[in-house]
Amino acid sequence: MTAYMDHKDLANERITAERTKEIAGSVRRVMDAVAEAERSSKRPAGSVRLEAATKTRDVGEIMAAIDAGIGLIGENRPQEVAVKAAGLRRQCAERGLAIGRADGGGSSAGTGVSAAESSAVADTAGTAGVRQSNDRQSPAGARAAGHVDFHLIGQLQPNKIGKVLPVVDTIESVGSLALAEKISRRAVARGLTVGVLLEVNESGEAAKSGCNPKNAIDIARRIGIMGGLHLRGLMTIGAHVDDEIVIRRGFEHLRRLRDQLLESQDPGTADCRELSMGMTADMAYAIAEGSTIVRVGTGIFGQRAFI
């Protein structure tokens, strides 16, 4: 078990009113920043989803973010997924929501709710007369769908695959063909289909995981035809530098890889549309380069007490 889990009860479901208010205010500010980045980049409003990165955050903190309008959470460690899953399901059920693979089986496609839609949901939640619709383009329809997506965004060791498959909708951190094959075998054995994003190491930094960009197209095509996997897009972590040009170059290249896959019309690539790129510090650059998912932890929950 990860050391910090001995010092913080991640299954805790109750937080103070002050902490709840703090998280809600942060969610609103990040949503506004996403909307501004969309406008600045001349992208359609609602084209980017805000994913709350929940590493070291307990169930109560995560539910505060969900209550504030978050419709997608991303967990870094399988151990945390296992500890938090039951509490998140229980708390979401009390609100009429399902989260992740709520039934522990089958395939959950996810709602595809953007940051703008989530923001509007937060404004209208609990208000009489909200239109009950399945139209994913409308804020009311997004909330009426009653689902919070649950992704794994951190490294996944093969011996932890069984911990996450019954819980998450999508694994964003599939950085090799070997890992994809192992997930595929487990998913097929359980009769499941799980969404995957191919992680690409665009920065070339040794400390980062992900496949070599030169191999990404081939690996993605092979993932696309594997049983039990649904190729939904690509993911990267921006270069750890202060140079905007360098950071944006990596994001731009990931977008071009995605576009190349879609244009190929190869089997299993038709839904490879997501670009999960951009975090608290560089999300504006990522949105300008076409990101569809930004992963924000510090901007929502504040600095972590544990690494």
C-alpha positions as CSV (number, residue, x, y, z in Angstrom):
1,M,0.0,0.0,0.0
2,T,1.2,3.5,-0.8
3,A,2.8,5.1,2.4
4,Y,0.5,8.2,2.6
5,M,-2.5,5.9,2.8
6,D,-1.4,5.1,6.3
7,H,-1.8,8.7,7.2
8,K,-5.0,9.8,5.4
9,D,-8.3,7.9,5.4
10,L,-9.1,8.1,1.7
11,A,-12.5,6.4,2.3
12,N,-13.6,9.3,4.5
13,E,-16.9,10.6,3.3
14,R,-17.4,13.7,5.5
15,I,-15.6,17.0,5.2
16,T,-16.2,20.4,6.7
17,A,-18.6,23.0,5.2
18,E,-15.6,25.3,4.8
19,R,-13.7,22.7,2.8
20,T,-16.8,22.0,0.7
21,K,-17.2,25.7,-0.1
22,E,-13.5,26.0,-1.0
23,I,-13.6,23.1,-3.5
24,A,-16.9,24.4,-5.1
25,G,-15.3,27.8,-5.6
26,S,-12.2,26.3,-7.2
27,V,-14.3,24.1,-9.5
28,R,-16.1,27.3,-10.7
29,R,-12.9,29.1,-11.3
30,V,-11.4,26.3,-13.3
31,M,-14.6,25.9,-15.3
32,D,-14.5,29.6,-16.1
33,A,-10.8,29.3,-17.1
34,V,-11.6,26.4,-19.4
35,A,-14.4,28.4,-21.0
36,E,-12.1,31.4,-21.5
37,A,-9.5,29.2,-23.1
38,E,-12.1,27.9,-25.5
39,R,-13.1,31.4,-26.4
40,S,-9.5,32.6,-26.8
41,S,-8.8,29.6,-29.1
42,K,-12.0,30.2,-31.1
43,R,-13.2,26.7,-30.2
44,P,-16.9,25.9,-29.6
45,A,-18.1,26.4,-26.1
46,G,-18.4,23.0,-24.4
47,S,-15.8,21.3,-26.5
48,V,-13.5,20.5,-23.5
49,R,-14.2,18.3,-20.6
50,L,-12.8,19.0,-17.1
51,E,-11.5,16.0,-15.4
52,A,-10.8,16.3,-11.6
53,A,-7.5,14.5,-10.8
54,T,-8.2,13.0,-7.4
55,K,-4.9,11.6,-6.3
56,T,-4.7,11.7,-2.4
57,R,-8.2,13.2,-2.2
58,D,-10.8,11.4,-0.1
59,V,-14.3,10.5,-1.0
60,G,-15.7,13.6,0.8
61,E,-13.5,15.9,-1.2
62,I,-14.3,14.2,-4.5
63,M,-18.1,14.4,-3.8
64,A,-17.7,18.1,-3.1
65,A,-16.3,18.5,-6.6
66,I,-19.0,16.3,-8.1
67,D,-21.7,18.4,-6.3
68,A,-20.1,21.5,-7.8
69,G,-20.6,20.1,-11.3
70,I,-17.7,17.8,-12.1
71,G,-18.8,14.9,-14.3
72,L,-15.4,13.2,-14.8
73,I,-12.9,12.1,-12.2
74,G,-9.4,10.7,-12.9
75,E,-7.6,8.5,-10.3
76,N,-3.9,7.9,-10.4
77,R,-3.4,4.8,-8.4
78,P,-5.3,1.5,-8.5
79,Q,-5.0,1.2,-4.7
80,E,-6.9,4.4,-4.4
81,V,-9.6,3.2,-6.8
82,A,-10.1,0.2,-4.7
83,V,-10.3,2.1,-1.4
84,K,-12.7,4.9,-2.7
85,A,-15.0,2.9,-5.0
86,A,-17.6,1.8,-2.5
87,G,-18.0,5.2,-0.9
88,L,-18.2,7.0,-4.2
89,R,-20.9,4.7,-5.4
90,R,-22.8,5.0,-2.2
91,Q,-22.6,8.8,-2.2
92,C,-23.4,9.1,-5.9
93,A,-26.4,6.8,-5.5
94,E,-27.8,9.0,-2.7
95,R,-27.7,11.8,-5.3
96,G,-29.4,9.7,-8.0
97,L,-26.1,9.3,-9.9
98,A,-24.0,6.3,-11.1
99,I,-20.3,6.5,-11.2
100,G,-17.9,4.6,-13.5
101,R,-18.8,1.0,-14.2
102,A,-21.5,1.2,-11.7
103,D,-22.8,-2.4,-12.1
104,G,-19.3,-3.9,-12.0
105,G,-19.8,-5.3,-15.4
106,G,-20.7,-4.5,-19.0
107,S,-19.5,-1.4,-20.8
108,S,-20.2,2.2,-19.8
109,A,-19.8,4.6,-22.7
110,G,-19.7,7.7,-20.5
111,T,-21.7,10.9,-20.8
112,G,-19.2,13.1,-22.6
113,V,-20.2,16.1,-20.5
114,S,-18.0,19.2,-21.2
115,A,-16.8,21.7,-18.7
116,A,-19.3,24.2,-19.9
117,E,-22.2,21.7,-19.5
118,S,-21.0,20.7,-16.1
119,S,-20.9,24.4,-15.1
120,A,-24.4,24.9,-16.2
121,V,-25.5,21.8,-14.4
122,A,-24.0,23.1,-11.2
123,D,-26.0,26.3,-11.7
124,T,-29.3,24.4,-12.2
125,A,-28.9,21.4,-10.0
126,G,-31.9,21.1,-7.6
127,T,-33.9,23.8,-9.5
128,A,-37.5,23.0,-10.3
129,G,-38.4,22.7,-13.9
130,V,-35.1,21.4,-15.2
131,R,-35.9,19.8,-18.5
132,Q,-35.4,16.0,-18.3
133,S,-33.7,15.1,-21.6
134,N,-31.2,12.7,-23.0
135,D,-29.8,15.3,-25.3
136,R,-26.1,15.3,-24.4
137,Q,-25.6,18.8,-25.9
138,S,-27.8,20.4,-23.2
139,P,-26.7,20.9,-19.6
140,A,-30.0,19.5,-18.3
141,G,-29.6,16.4,-20.5
142,A,-26.1,15.9,-19.2
143,R,-27.2,15.9,-15.6
144,A,-30.3,13.9,-16.4
145,A,-28.1,11.1,-17.8
146,G,-27.2,10.5,-14.1
147,H,-23.6,9.4,-14.7
148,V,-20.1,10.5,-13.5
149,D,-17.3,9.1,-15.6
150,F,-14.4,7.4,-13.7
151,H,-11.0,7.2,-15.4
152,L,-7.6,5.8,-14.4
153,I,-5.0,8.3,-15.4
154,G,-1.9,6.9,-13.6
155,Q,0.4,4.0,-14.3
156,L,-1.2,0.6,-14.2
157,Q,0.9,-2.4,-13.2
158,P,-0.4,-5.7,-14.7
159,N,-1.0,-7.2,-11.2
160,K,-3.4,-4.3,-10.5
161,I,-5.6,-4.7,-13.6
162,G,-8.2,-6.7,-11.7
163,K,-8.6,-3.8,-9.2
164,V,-9.7,-1.3,-11.7
165,L,-11.6,-3.2,-14.4
166,P,-14.8,-3.6,-12.3
167,V,-14.8,0.1,-11.5
168,V,-13.5,2.5,-14.2
169,D,-15.0,3.4,-17.6
170,T,-11.7,4.2,-19.2
171,I,-8.0,3.6,-18.7
172,E,-6.1,6.7,-20.0
173,S,-2.6,5.4,-19.2
174,V,-2.1,2.5,-21.7
175,G,1.4,3.2,-22.8
176,S,2.5,0.0,-24.4
177,L,1.2,-2.8,-26.6
178,A,2.1,-5.3,-23.9
179,L,-0.1,-3.6,-21.3
180,A,-2.9,-3.3,-23.7
181,E,-2.7,-7.0,-24.4
182,K,-2.9,-7.9,-20.7
183,I,-5.9,-5.6,-20.1
184,S,-7.6,-7.1,-23.2
185,R,-7.1,-10.7,-21.9
186,R,-8.5,-9.7,-18.5
187,A,-11.4,-7.8,-19.9
188,V,-12.4,-10.6,-22.3
189,A,-12.2,-13.1,-19.5
190,R,-14.7,-11.0,-17.5
191,G,-17.0,-10.3,-20.4
192,L,-16.2,-6.5,-20.2
193,T,-15.3,-3.8,-22.6
194,V,-13.2,-0.9,-21.2
195,G,-12.3,2.3,-22.9
196,V,-8.6,3.0,-23.4
197,L,-6.5,6.0,-24.4
198,L,-3.0,5.3,-25.7
199,E,-0.5,7.3,-23.7
200,V,2.2,8.9,-25.8
201,N,5.4,10.3,-24.4
202,E,5.5,13.5,-26.5
203,S,8.1,15.2,-24.4
204,G,10.6,12.3,-24.6
205,E,11.4,12.8,-20.9
206,A,12.7,9.6,-19.3
207,A,10.7,10.0,-16.2
208,K,7.4,9.9,-18.1
209,S,5.6,6.9,-19.2
210,G,4.0,6.4,-22.6
211,C,5.0,5.0,-25.9
212,N,7.4,6.6,-28.4
213,P,5.4,8.9,-30.7
214,K,7.0,7.1,-33.7
215,N,5.3,3.9,-32.6
216,A,1.9,5.4,-31.6
217,I,0.0,4.9,-34.9
218,D,0.9,1.3,-35.1
219,I,0.2,0.6,-31.5
220,A,-3.2,2.4,-31.7
221,R,-4.2,0.4,-34.7
222,R,-3.4,-2.8,-33.0
223,I,-5.3,-1.8,-29.8
224,G,-8.3,-0.9,-31.9
225,I,-8.9,-4.5,-32.9
226,M,-8.3,-6.1,-29.5
227,G,-11.2,-7.7,-27.8
228,G,-12.4,-6.1,-24.6
229,L,-10.9,-2.7,-25.5
230,H,-12.5,0.4,-27.0
231,L,-10.0,2.8,-28.4
232,R,-11.3,6.3,-27.4
233,G,-8.3,8.5,-28.0
234,L,-4.8,9.6,-27.0
235,M,-3.2,11.0,-23.8
236,T,0.0,12.8,-23.0
237,I,1.6,14.8,-20.2
238,G,3.1,18.2,-21.3
239,A,6.8,18.8,-21.3
240,H,8.1,19.9,-17.9
241,V,9.6,23.2,-19.1
242,D,8.7,26.9,-19.1
243,D,8.9,27.2,-22.9
244,E,5.4,27.6,-24.4
245,I,6.6,26.7,-27.8
246,V,8.0,23.4,-26.6
247,I,4.9,22.5,-24.6
248,R,2.5,23.3,-27.4
249,R,4.6,21.4,-30.0
250,G,4.0,18.2,-28.1
251,F,0.3,18.9,-27.8
252,E,0.1,19.8,-31.5
253,H,1.9,16.6,-32.5
254,L,-0.6,14.4,-30.4
255,R,-3.5,16.1,-32.2
256,R,-1.9,15.3,-35.6
257,L,-1.5,11.7,-34.5
258,R,-5.1,11.5,-33.6
259,D,-6.2,13.1,-36.8
260,Q,-4.1,10.6,-38.8
261,L,-5.7,7.7,-37.0
262,L,-9.2,9.1,-37.7
263,E,-8.4,9.7,-41.4
264,S,-7.0,6.2,-41.8
265,Q,-10.5,4.7,-41.2
266,D,-8.7,1.6,-39.9
267,P,-10.8,-0.9,-38.0
268,G,-11.3,0.1,-34.4
269,T,-10.1,3.7,-34.9
270,A,-13.4,5.5,-35.6
271,D,-13.9,6.5,-32.0
272,C,-10.3,7.6,-31.4
273,R,-11.4,11.2,-30.8
274,E,-10.3,12.1,-27.3
275,L,-7.2,14.2,-26.6
276,S,-6.5,14.0,-22.9
277,M,-3.8,16.7,-22.5
278,G,-3.2,19.7,-20.3
279,M,-3.2,20.0,-16.5
280,T,-3.5,22.9,-14.1
281,A,-0.4,24.8,-15.3
282,D,-0.6,24.2,-19.1
283,M,-4.3,23.6,-19.9
284,A,-4.7,26.8,-21.8
285,Y,-1.9,25.7,-24.2
286,A,-3.5,22.3,-24.5
287,I,-7.0,23.7,-25.2
288,A,-5.5,25.9,-27.9
289,E,-4.0,22.8,-29.5
290,G,-7.2,20.8,-29.5
291,S,-7.5,19.1,-26.1
292,T,-10.8,17.5,-25.4
293,I,-10.0,16.6,-21.8
294,V,-7.9,18.6,-19.3
295,R,-6.8,16.9,-16.1
296,V,-6.8,19.3,-13.1
297,G,-6.0,18.4,-9.5
298,T,-4.2,21.3,-7.8
299,G,-6.5,23.9,-9.4
300,I,-9.5,22.2,-7.8
301,F,-8.3,20.7,-4.6
302,G,-5.2,22.8,-3.8
303,Q,-1.7,21.6,-3.1
304,R,-1.3,18.0,-2.0
305,A,-0.1,17.2,1.4
306,F,1.3,13.9,0.0
307,I,3.1,13.2,-3.3
